[in-house]
Amino acid sequence: MKFLKNHPFAVSAYFDRSTVLTFAVPKEQLTSFIPDCLELDTFQDKWAFIAIAMVQTKHLRPKGIPEFLGNNFFLIGYRIFVKYHTSYGKRLRGLYIIKSETNKKKMAFFGNIFTHYNYTTTDINISQESDKEVFSSLKSNFNFQVAKYAVDVELPTGSPFNEWKEARRFAGPLPFTFTYDETDRSVLIIEGVRSNWKPKPINILNYQFDFLDKMNLQNLILANAFEITNIPYHWKKGRKDIWT
């Protein structure tokens, strides 16, 4: 039943909110985290990027199924920005997923049947304070704080980007997500289609992610942070390409 994991049908959803933090790291440190068929999507031929996305999703269901039969849950994705050169001569920018989490066992169960993303379940809490919003998880051991009411947000200190226009190229999600199957040297390409995509810069006051700490990366820098709201989204059926 392995073929079921290859995204055998299109999926529709609605993102109430997506909060994305992107971290820059010297490219040499991420090479070992991606398969040989992919290459890192870099900036200034120096920096590679990991994005952590917190997505509040509703009405997720196979495309064509009524909304009320969809499911609502929280998704957390840790992704590396990559490129893939197809066998038919196209160069695609996309993401390679290194960890996926959700707050619902149902999503983890079906996600692990129909994708290669290896979902695990975790807790997620969003609390409000007078001047900030706090995202946290006890099981996954992360915590970050977003300033409320911030205007004229500046890029994070030390970001490799000179302006927000550059930073948006690495805001995610990108049009494509890739999975590699060593047994037949194939790359599964999943294309996402979105509308109303208007990333808004946010000010991150503090952050800690146990998963990043365990990767033992040196000189990791918060490069940008964005929030996007009210996004109709769907994923096309996965398609395979033989890596040559």
C-alpha positions as CSV (number, residue, x, y, z in Angstrom):
1,M,0.0,0.0,0.0
2,K,3.1,2.2,-0.3
3,F,1.5,4.1,-3.2
4,L,-1.1,5.6,-0.9
5,K,1.7,7.8,0.6
6,N,2.2,9.6,-2.7
7,H,-0.5,12.1,-2.2
8,P,-3.0,10.1,-4.4
9,F,-5.6,12.9,-4.5
10,A,-5.9,16.7,-4.4
11,V,-6.6,18.3,-1.0
12,S,-8.3,21.6,-0.2
13,A,-8.0,23.6,3.0
14,Y,-8.3,27.1,4.4
15,F,-5.6,28.7,6.5
16,D,-7.0,31.0,9.1
17,R,-3.4,32.0,10.0
18,S,0.1,31.0,9.2
19,T,3.0,32.2,11.3
20,V,6.4,31.5,9.7
21,L,9.9,32.0,11.2
22,T,12.8,31.5,8.8
23,F,16.3,30.9,10.0
24,A,19.5,31.4,8.0
25,V,22.6,29.2,8.5
26,P,25.8,28.8,6.5
27,K,24.9,26.5,3.6
28,E,27.6,23.9,4.4
29,Q,25.8,23.0,7.6
30,L,22.5,21.9,5.9
31,T,23.9,19.8,3.0
32,S,23.7,16.6,5.0
33,F,20.0,17.1,5.9
34,I,18.7,16.9,2.3
35,P,18.9,14.0,-0.3
36,D,21.4,14.2,-3.2
37,C,18.6,14.9,-5.7
38,L,18.0,18.3,-4.2
39,E,20.2,21.4,-3.8
40,L,19.9,24.1,-1.3
41,D,18.2,27.3,-2.2
42,T,20.7,29.8,-1.1
43,F,21.1,33.6,-0.7
44,Q,24.4,35.2,-1.8
45,D,25.7,31.6,-2.3
46,K,26.3,31.6,1.4
47,W,23.1,31.2,3.4
48,A,20.7,28.3,3.4
49,F,17.4,28.5,5.2
50,I,15.1,26.5,7.6
51,A,11.5,27.7,8.0
52,I,9.2,26.8,10.9
53,A,5.6,27.3,10.1
54,M,2.7,27.3,12.5
55,V,-0.6,26.9,10.5
56,Q,-4.1,27.1,11.9
57,T,-6.0,25.0,9.3
58,K,-9.7,24.4,8.9
59,H,-11.9,22.4,6.5
60,L,-9.0,20.2,5.3
61,R,-10.5,17.5,3.1
62,P,-10.1,15.8,-0.3
63,K,-10.8,18.3,-3.0
64,G,-14.4,18.2,-4.1
65,I,-15.7,17.1,-0.7
66,P,-18.0,19.6,1.1
67,E,-16.3,21.9,3.6
68,F,-18.4,20.7,6.6
69,L,-16.8,17.2,6.2
70,G,-13.3,18.7,6.5
71,N,-11.2,18.8,9.7
72,N,-9.7,21.7,11.7
73,F,-6.3,21.4,13.4
74,F,-2.9,22.9,13.9
75,L,0.1,22.0,11.8
76,I,3.7,22.6,12.6
77,G,6.2,22.1,9.8
78,Y,10.0,22.3,9.8
79,R,11.2,22.7,6.2
80,I,14.5,23.4,4.3
81,F,14.4,25.7,1.2
82,V,15.6,23.7,-1.8
83,K,15.6,23.5,-5.6
84,Y,15.0,20.5,-7.8
85,H,16.0,20.1,-11.5
86,T,13.4,17.8,-13.1
87,S,14.0,15.2,-15.8
88,Y,12.1,17.4,-18.2
89,G,14.4,20.5,-17.8
90,K,12.5,22.6,-15.2
91,R,14.1,24.1,-12.1
92,L,11.6,24.2,-9.3
93,R,11.9,26.1,-6.0
94,G,10.4,24.3,-3.0
95,L,10.6,22.8,0.4
96,Y,12.0,19.6,1.9
97,I,10.2,18.6,5.1
98,I,12.4,17.4,8.0
99,K,9.7,17.3,10.7
100,S,5.9,17.5,10.9
101,E,3.6,17.9,13.9
102,T,-0.1,18.3,14.6
103,N,-2.3,18.7,17.6
104,K,-4.8,16.1,16.4
105,K,-4.3,12.3,16.4
106,K,-6.7,12.0,13.5
107,M,-4.6,14.2,11.4
108,A,-1.4,12.3,12.3
109,F,-3.1,9.0,11.5
110,F,-4.4,9.9,8.0
111,G,-1.5,12.2,7.3
112,N,0.8,9.2,7.7
113,I,-1.3,7.1,5.4
114,F,-1.4,9.5,2.5
115,T,1.9,11.4,2.9
116,H,5.6,10.8,3.7
117,Y,5.7,13.6,6.2
118,N,5.8,11.3,9.3
119,Y,3.5,13.3,11.5
120,T,3.7,13.1,15.3
121,T,1.3,14.7,17.7
122,T,2.1,17.4,20.2
123,D,0.5,20.1,22.3
124,I,0.3,23.7,21.1
125,N,-0.8,26.7,23.1
126,I,-1.3,30.3,22.1
127,S,-1.7,32.8,24.9
128,Q,-2.4,36.5,24.9
129,E,-0.6,39.1,27.0
130,S,-1.0,42.9,26.9
131,D,1.8,43.5,24.5
132,K,2.7,40.1,23.0
133,E,1.4,36.7,21.9
134,V,3.1,33.6,23.1
135,F,3.3,30.3,21.1
136,S,4.5,27.3,23.2
137,S,4.5,23.5,23.4
138,L,5.5,21.4,26.5
139,K,6.0,18.2,24.5
140,S,8.0,19.7,21.7
141,N,9.7,22.2,24.0
142,F,9.4,25.4,22.0
143,N,8.4,28.9,22.8
144,F,8.4,32.1,20.9
145,Q,6.8,35.5,21.4
146,V,5.3,37.9,18.8
147,A,5.0,41.6,19.6
148,K,1.4,42.8,19.3
149,Y,0.5,46.1,17.6
150,A,4.0,46.4,16.1
151,V,4.3,48.9,13.2
152,D,7.3,49.6,10.9
153,V,8.8,46.2,11.8
154,E,12.5,46.0,11.1
155,L,14.3,42.9,10.0
156,P,15.7,40.8,12.8
157,T,19.1,41.8,14.1
158,G,21.8,40.0,12.0
159,S,19.5,39.0,9.2
160,P,21.4,38.4,5.9
161,F,18.7,40.3,4.0
162,N,18.9,44.0,3.3
163,E,15.2,44.6,3.0
164,W,11.8,42.9,3.4
165,K,11.5,42.5,-0.4
166,E,14.5,40.1,-0.4
167,A,13.2,38.4,2.7
168,R,9.9,37.6,1.2
169,R,11.6,35.2,-1.3
170,F,12.2,33.0,1.7
171,A,9.0,33.4,3.5
172,G,7.3,30.1,2.5
173,P,5.4,28.2,1.6
174,L,6.9,27.8,-1.8
175,P,4.9,26.3,-4.7
176,F,6.4,22.9,-4.4
177,T,7.3,20.3,-1.7
178,F,9.6,17.3,-2.5
179,T,10.0,13.8,-1.2
180,Y,12.7,11.4,-2.3
181,D,12.3,7.6,-2.7
182,E,15.7,5.9,-2.7
183,T,14.3,2.6,-3.9
184,D,13.4,3.8,-7.4
185,R,15.3,7.1,-7.4
186,S,12.1,9.0,-7.8
187,V,11.1,12.5,-6.5
188,L,7.5,13.1,-5.5
189,I,6.5,16.6,-6.4
190,I,3.5,18.1,-4.6
191,E,2.3,21.5,-5.9
192,G,0.4,23.9,-3.7
193,V,-1.9,26.6,-5.0
194,R,-2.8,29.6,-2.9
195,S,-4.6,32.9,-3.2
196,N,-4.8,36.1,-1.1
197,W,-1.1,35.6,-0.2
198,K,-0.1,38.8,1.6
199,P,2.7,38.2,4.1
200,K,2.9,40.7,6.9
201,P,6.3,41.2,8.8
202,I,6.1,40.5,12.5
203,N,8.4,41.3,15.3
204,I,9.8,38.2,17.2
205,L,10.7,39.2,20.7
206,N,12.2,35.9,21.8
207,Y,12.4,32.2,20.6
208,Q,13.6,28.8,21.6
209,F,13.1,25.6,19.6
210,D,14.3,22.3,21.0
211,F,14.3,20.7,17.5
212,L,16.7,23.4,16.1
213,D,18.9,23.0,19.2
214,K,19.3,19.3,18.6
215,M,20.4,19.9,15.0
216,N,23.6,21.4,16.4
217,L,23.8,24.1,13.8
218,Q,26.3,26.9,14.3
219,N,25.7,30.6,13.6
220,L,22.0,30.1,13.2
221,I,20.2,33.5,12.7
222,L,16.6,34.5,12.6
223,A,16.4,35.9,9.1
224,N,12.7,36.9,8.8
225,A,9.2,36.3,10.3
226,F,5.9,36.7,8.6
227,E,2.2,36.2,9.3
228,I,-0.4,35.5,6.6
229,T,-4.1,35.2,7.3
230,N,-7.3,34.0,5.5
231,I,-5.7,31.9,2.7
232,P,-7.7,29.5,0.5
233,Y,-5.2,26.7,-0.3
234,H,-5.1,23.4,-2.1
235,W,-2.5,20.8,-3.0
236,K,-2.6,19.0,-6.3
237,K,-2.3,15.3,-6.6
238,G,1.4,14.2,-6.2
239,R,3.4,13.4,-9.3
240,K,6.6,11.4,-9.6
241,D,9.7,12.3,-11.5
242,I,12.7,9.9,-11.9
243,W,15.9,11.6,-10.8
244,T,18.6,11.3,-13.4
